[in-house]
């Protein structure tokens, strides 16, 4: 099962509504995944500030005083905006790695959900409606985003097991399906220096794309590689700082539908996820082809 959605805006006038539209899309698929849910929202990148989204199972213990302690540890001003069990830590891009190390040193129980100049990632155990409300996603503006509601099949129901998975700056991935060779691919990526937080096969797919893009491939080329290097049944929806991509395996047994207008490109596991989008009645709607990469970039 699992339900995945993605929305890439072409029309800047829709950007204030991104969070609301993406939330409605994901909530419509709640029955496809009752275990956990998550959303990644991409906003404008400042060019010199990095956002690190973190999560704590004990926010009342971990978040108070964190801003001042991080600023002292890094030596430059650091912002911390708390949203329930998550917080967005904002730091100079040049100090991003140092800030990550300081977070983990000062608060070992905090987990990093993702980082980059544009992305914020929110995910927790629970239904999409509860997750959306907890983090105020409806009020968030942005240029594009992806979301996932999970039915766990191969790993535990935990916050860290929820999607999206992020393994590179401003990169994240959601997945419907299962990979059969993820253990072998994980070992190869570990030899390259990649680090993993979970045993989830989706984290391996995200790390595979991050590795390929770190070696100079663009999003489309990296997605092409999944068709030969990853075995199993999968539909991936991927976000990067500037783009949004989709690929299905050669058999394509997992449901998927896309729509495009002059205002946006949208993806959903089922058409019902798209029905509230503006102008959907006049949209070009199609089922993405097997073993075919689709991607758009600003």
C-alpha positions as CSV (number, residue, x, y, z in Angstrom):
1,X,0.0,0.0,0.0
2,X,1.4,3.4,1.1
3,X,0.3,6.7,-0.5
4,X,2.6,9.2,-2.0
5,X,2.0,12.7,-3.4
6,X,4.0,15.5,-5.0
7,X,3.3,19.0,-6.2
8,X,5.6,21.2,-8.3
9,X,4.3,24.8,-8.8
10,X,4.9,26.7,-12.0
11,X,2.7,29.6,-11.0
12,X,4.2,31.7,-8.2
13,X,0.8,33.0,-7.1
14,X,0.1,29.5,-5.8
15,X,3.1,29.4,-3.6
16,X,1.3,30.7,-0.4
17,X,-1.1,27.7,-0.8
18,X,1.5,24.9,-1.3
19,X,1.2,23.5,2.2
20,X,-2.6,23.6,2.1
21,X,-2.8,21.9,-1.3
22,X,-0.2,19.3,-0.5
23,X,-2.0,18.5,2.9
24,X,-5.3,17.9,1.2
25,X,-3.7,15.6,-1.4
26,X,-2.0,13.5,1.3
27,X,-5.0,13.4,3.7
28,X,-7.2,12.0,0.8
29,X,-4.9,8.9,0.8
30,X,-5.0,8.3,4.5
31,X,-6.5,4.8,4.1
32,X,-3.4,3.7,2.1
33,X,-1.1,4.1,5.1
34,X,-2.3,4.4,8.8
35,X,1.1,4.0,10.5
36,X,3.0,7.3,9.9
37,X,3.1,10.3,7.6
38,X,5.4,13.0,6.5
39,X,5.8,16.0,4.2
40,X,8.8,17.9,2.8
41,X,8.2,21.6,1.9
42,X,10.6,23.5,-0.3
43,X,10.7,27.2,0.1
44,X,13.0,29.9,-1.5
45,X,16.7,29.3,-0.8
46,X,18.5,32.3,0.8
47,X,21.9,31.2,-0.6
48,X,23.7,31.7,2.7
49,X,21.5,30.1,5.4
50,X,20.9,26.4,5.9
51,X,17.9,24.9,7.7
52,X,18.3,21.7,9.7
53,X,15.0,20.1,10.6
54,X,15.4,18.0,13.8
55,X,13.0,15.8,15.9
56,X,13.0,14.9,19.5
57,X,10.9,12.3,21.4
58,X,11.2,14.6,24.4
59,X,11.0,18.2,23.1
60,X,10.3,19.6,26.5
61,X,13.7,18.5,27.6
62,X,15.7,18.9,24.3
63,X,14.6,22.2,22.9
64,X,14.7,24.8,25.7
65,X,18.0,26.6,25.7
66,X,19.2,24.9,22.5
67,X,19.4,28.1,20.5
68,X,21.8,29.8,22.9
69,X,23.9,26.7,23.4
70,X,24.3,26.2,19.6
71,X,25.2,29.8,19.1
72,X,27.9,29.6,21.7
73,X,29.2,26.3,20.3
74,X,29.3,27.5,16.7
75,X,30.3,31.1,17.4
76,X,27.7,32.7,15.2
77,X,24.0,33.3,15.7
78,X,21.8,30.2,15.3
79,X,18.0,30.3,15.2
80,X,15.7,27.6,16.6
81,X,12.0,27.5,15.7
82,X,10.1,24.8,17.6
83,X,7.1,23.1,16.0
84,X,5.8,20.4,18.4
85,X,8.3,17.5,18.3
86,X,10.3,19.1,15.5
87,X,12.4,22.2,15.3
88,X,14.0,24.1,12.5
89,X,17.6,25.1,13.3
90,X,18.8,28.0,11.0
91,X,22.6,28.6,10.6
92,X,25.1,30.1,8.2
93,X,25.6,27.6,5.3
94,X,29.3,27.7,6.0
95,X,28.7,26.5,9.5
96,X,26.1,23.8,8.6
97,X,28.3,20.8,9.3
98,X,29.6,22.3,12.5
99,X,26.1,23.0,13.6
100,X,25.0,19.4,12.9
101,X,27.9,18.2,15.0
102,X,27.0,20.6,17.8
103,X,23.4,19.5,17.8
104,X,24.4,15.8,18.2
105,X,27.0,16.7,20.8
106,X,24.7,18.9,22.9
107,X,21.5,16.8,22.5
108,X,22.4,13.2,21.6
109,X,18.7,12.2,21.6
110,X,17.8,14.6,18.8
111,X,17.4,13.1,15.3
112,X,18.1,15.0,12.2
113,X,15.3,14.8,9.6
114,X,16.9,16.7,6.8
115,X,18.9,19.8,5.9
116,X,19.4,22.3,3.1
117,X,18.9,25.9,2.1
118,X,15.3,25.2,0.9
119,X,13.8,22.1,2.5
120,X,11.9,21.4,5.8
121,X,10.8,17.9,6.6
122,X,8.1,16.9,9.1
123,X,7.2,13.3,9.9
124,X,5.7,11.4,12.8
125,X,3.8,8.3,13.6
126,X,0.1,8.8,13.0
127,X,-2.4,9.6,10.3
128,X,-1.7,12.4,7.7
129,X,-4.4,14.7,9.2
130,X,-2.8,14.6,12.7
131,X,0.7,15.1,11.3
132,X,-0.4,18.1,9.1
133,X,-2.2,19.7,12.1
134,X,0.7,19.1,14.5
135,X,3.2,20.9,12.4
136,X,1.0,23.6,10.9
137,X,1.7,22.4,7.4
138,X,-1.4,24.1,5.9
139,X,0.0,27.5,6.5
140,X,3.4,26.8,4.9
141,X,4.3,28.5,1.6
142,X,6.8,27.1,-0.9
143,X,7.7,26.1,-4.5
144,X,7.3,22.4,-4.4
145,X,6.8,19.5,-2.0
146,X,6.3,15.8,-1.5
147,X,4.4,13.6,1.0
148,X,3.9,10.1,2.2
149,X,1.5,8.0,4.3
150,X,2.9,4.7,5.3
151,X,1.8,1.1,5.7
152,X,4.9,-0.5,7.2
153,X,5.8,-3.9,5.6
154,X,9.6,-4.4,6.2
155,X,10.6,-2.2,9.2
156,X,9.2,-0.8,12.5
157,X,6.6,1.8,12.8
158,X,8.7,4.7,14.1
159,X,9.3,8.4,13.4
160,X,12.7,7.5,11.8
161,X,11.0,4.8,9.6
162,X,8.5,7.4,8.2
163,X,9.0,9.0,4.9
164,X,10.4,11.3,3.4
165,X,14.0,10.1,3.7
166,X,16.7,12.7,3.3
167,X,20.4,11.7,2.7
168,X,21.7,14.8,1.0
169,X,21.4,18.5,1.2
170,X,17.9,19.6,-0.1
171,X,17.3,16.0,-1.3
172,X,14.5,13.7,-0.1
173,X,12.5,10.7,-1.4
174,X,9.2,9.0,-0.8
175,X,8.5,5.4,-2.0
176,X,5.7,3.0,-2.5
177,X,6.9,-0.5,-2.9
178,X,9.8,-2.7,-1.7
179,X,13.4,-3.3,-2.8
180,X,14.9,-6.8,-2.8
181,X,18.6,-5.8,-3.1
182,X,18.7,-3.0,-0.6
183,X,21.1,-4.8,1.7
184,X,23.7,-5.2,-1.0
185,X,23.3,-1.6,-2.2
186,X,23.5,-0.4,1.4
187,X,26.9,-2.2,1.9
188,X,28.2,-0.6,-1.4
189,X,27.1,2.8,-0.3
190,X,28.6,2.4,3.2
191,X,31.9,1.6,1.5
192,X,31.6,5.0,-0.3
193,X,31.2,6.7,3.1
194,X,27.4,7.0,3.2
195,X,25.8,6.7,6.7
196,X,22.4,5.2,7.5
197,X,20.0,5.8,10.4
198,X,17.6,2.9,9.8
199,X,17.2,-0.5,8.1
200,X,14.5,0.9,5.8
201,X,14.9,0.1,2.1
202,X,13.7,3.6,1.2
203,X,16.6,5.2,3.0
204,X,18.9,3.1,0.7
205,X,17.1,4.4,-2.4
206,X,17.5,8.0,-1.1
207,X,21.2,7.4,-0.4
208,X,21.6,5.9,-3.9
209,X,20.3,9.0,-5.5
210,X,22.4,11.3,-3.3
211,X,25.5,9.3,-4.2
212,X,24.9,9.5,-7.9
213,X,24.2,13.3,-7.7
214,X,27.3,13.8,-5.6
215,X,29.2,12.2,-8.5
216,X,27.9,14.8,-11.0
217,X,24.7,13.3,-12.3
218,X,21.5,15.4,-12.4
219,X,18.2,14.2,-11.0
220,X,17.0,12.7,-14.2
221,X,20.3,10.7,-14.7
222,X,20.2,9.5,-11.1
223,X,16.7,8.3,-11.5
224,X,17.6,6.5,-14.7
225,X,20.1,4.5,-12.7
226,X,17.5,3.2,-10.3
227,X,16.0,1.2,-13.2
228,X,19.2,-1.0,-13.5
229,X,20.7,-0.8,-10.1
230,X,17.7,-1.3,-7.8
231,X,15.6,-4.5,-7.8
232,X,12.0,-4.7,-6.7
233,X,8.7,-3.0,-7.1
234,X,8.9,0.8,-6.7
235,X,7.5,4.2,-7.4
236,X,9.7,7.0,-6.3
237,X,8.9,10.7,-6.0
238,X,11.9,12.8,-5.3
239,X,12.5,16.4,-4.3
240,X,15.7,18.4,-4.8
241,X,16.4,22.1,-4.2
242,X,15.2,23.1,-7.7
243,X,13.3,20.0,-8.8
244,X,10.8,17.2,-8.6
245,X,11.1,13.8,-10.2
246,X,9.1,10.6,-10.6
247,X,10.1,7.1,-11.7
248,X,8.3,3.7,-11.7
249,X,10.0,0.3,-12.0
250,X,9.7,-1.6,-15.3
251,X,6.7,-3.7,-14.1
252,X,4.9,-0.7,-12.5
253,X,2.4,-2.6,-10.4
254,X,2.1,0.3,-7.9
255,X,-0.6,2.8,-8.8
256,X,0.3,6.3,-10.0
257,X,-1.3,9.2,-11.7
258,X,0.0,12.6,-12.8
259,X,-1.5,15.9,-13.9
260,X,-0.1,19.0,-15.5
261,X,-1.4,22.4,-16.2
262,X,0.2,25.8,-16.8
263,X,0.1,26.3,-13.0
264,X,1.6,23.0,-11.6
265,X,2.6,19.4,-12.0
266,X,1.1,17.0,-9.5
267,X,1.5,13.3,-8.6
268,X,-0.7,11.0,-6.6
269,X,-1.0,7.3,-5.9
270,X,-4.6,7.7,-6.9
271,X,-6.6,10.3,-8.8
272,X,-8.6,11.3,-5.7
273,X,-5.4,13.0,-4.4
274,X,-5.7,15.5,-7.3
275,X,-9.4,16.3,-7.3
276,X,-9.1,19.5,-5.2
277,X,-6.3,21.1,-7.2
278,X,-7.2,24.3,-9.1
279,X,-8.0,23.7,-12.8
280,X,-7.8,19.9,-12.5
281,X,-10.8,19.5,-14.9
282,X,-8.7,21.0,-17.7
283,X,-5.4,19.3,-16.8
284,X,-3.5,16.9,-18.8
285,X,-3.9,13.7,-16.8
286,X,-1.9,10.5,-17.4
287,X,-0.5,7.4,-15.8
288,X,3.3,7.6,-15.8
289,X,4.9,4.9,-18.0
290,X,7.0,2.1,-16.6
291,X,10.8,2.5,-16.6
292,X,10.4,6.2,-17.6
293,X,11.8,9.2,-15.8
294,X,9.8,12.4,-15.4
295,X,11.4,15.5,-13.8
296,X,10.9,19.2,-13.7
297,X,13.2,21.9,-12.4
298,X,12.8,25.6,-11.7
